[in-house]
Amino acid sequence: MFALGRHLLIELTGCNVTLLDDLEFLKQSLHSAAVRSGATVVGDSFYHFSPQGVSGVVNIAESHISIHTWPECGYAALDVFTCGDRVEPEEAARLISESLEAKHCSLVELKRGLLQQGVVNNATI
C-alpha cells in the first residue's frame, strides 16, 4: 500500500510551563522546526487563551504542524502531518519537544491516504 502522508500525534509532558504560554516563542519554535525538518512554510495562525494556553498551526506546503498547550498541566498536544518524502516529521517533533524542555515525549504515527499504488479507490465509510 502507498500512503499519501504521515501524521505524527505527539504527547509532550513535563514541559516548561512559561514556554507553553508564550505565543511568540511557540510560533518561532514551530516555524523553525518546520524549516529545519525540510518543510516549506506557507502561513500560520496562533491564538492565546485567557487566562493561559495557546493553540496554533503552521501551514506547510506539505501539510501542517499544530500545537495545543495546557501550561497548568505542563502538557502540549502536537501534530506533525506531512505529505511526500522530502520532510522529516520526526525531526520536527524532536526539535519542538527539545524547545519546550519536555521531560517525556510519546509519539504515534498514522499513515494517511492509504492507496493501492497508482489507484485511487472510492470507498464508503
N, C-alpha and C positions, 0 to 999 in steps of 0.2 A: 504494500500500500504506500501511496505517496501522500505526504502531509503538506498542506499549503503553508502552515505556520506552527510555531511552538509557543505555548503560553505557559509561562512560569508563574506559579502562585507562591508567594514568599511570605512567611510569618517572621517578623523581627521582634524579639523581646529583649528586655533589659537595656533598651536604648537610652541615650542621653535625653532626658525629658525637656531640657531647654531647646535642643535642636529640633525635637519633634514639633515644637510650637513656633518655629521660626520660618515663616513663609518664604522669605528671600533665600535663606540657606537651603531649604528643600528644593526650591526652583533651580538654584545653581547646581545642587548635587545631582538632581535628575538630568539636567541638561548635560553636565559634564560626563556623567555615566553613559548617556546615550552616545555622545560623540566618541568617547574613549572605547566604546564597545563596537564601533563601526557604523552606527546609525546616522541618518540624516534628519536633523530636527527641522520640522516644518511649522511648529506652533506650540502653544501651551495654554493652559487655563488652570489657575490656582485660586483657592478660597480659604480664608482664615475664619474659623468659627469662634463664637463668643460663648464661653469665656476662653476656650482653648481648642486646639486641634486644627489640622489642615488637611484638605483634600486637593489633589492636583493631578494633572495629566500633562505629559509632554508627548505631543503628537510627533511621530517619526514617519518618514516615508514608508518604512517597513511595518508600521502599525502604531503601538503606543507603549508608554511606561507610565503607570499610575501609582499613587500612594494615598493612603488614608491613615491619619495618625490619631492616637489617643495618648497624649502626653501624661495624663493622670495615671495611666497604666504602664507607661514605658513601652508602648506597643505600636507597631506600624504594620499595615497590610500593604504589600507591594505586588503589583502585577507587571510583568515584562512580556509583551506579546510581540513576536517578530515573525515576518514572512521572509522567505528566501533563505539563503545560506551565507550572506555577507556579514550579518550582525552576530555577535557572540552574546546571547542573552544572559548566560551565567556570569559573564564578566560584568555586565551592568548591575546584576543583583549583588555581586560581591562588592563592587565599588560603593553602592548605596548602603549596604549593610555596614561596611567599614566607616563610611562618613557619619553614620548615626551612632557609631560605637556600640552596636548591638552585641549583647552577650550571647545570644542564641539566634540561629537562623535555620528555619526549616523550609524546604522547597519541594513543591510538587510540580511535575511537568505534564501538561496535556498536549497531545498532538491535535491540531485544529485543521479542519478541512481534509479529512482522510478520504482520499480518492484512489480509485484504481488508476495507475499511471496512464495519462493521456485520455482518460474517460471521465466525463462528468455525469454522475447519476442523479436522477430526480428521485427523491425519497419522501415518503410521508412519515412524519414523526407523530 
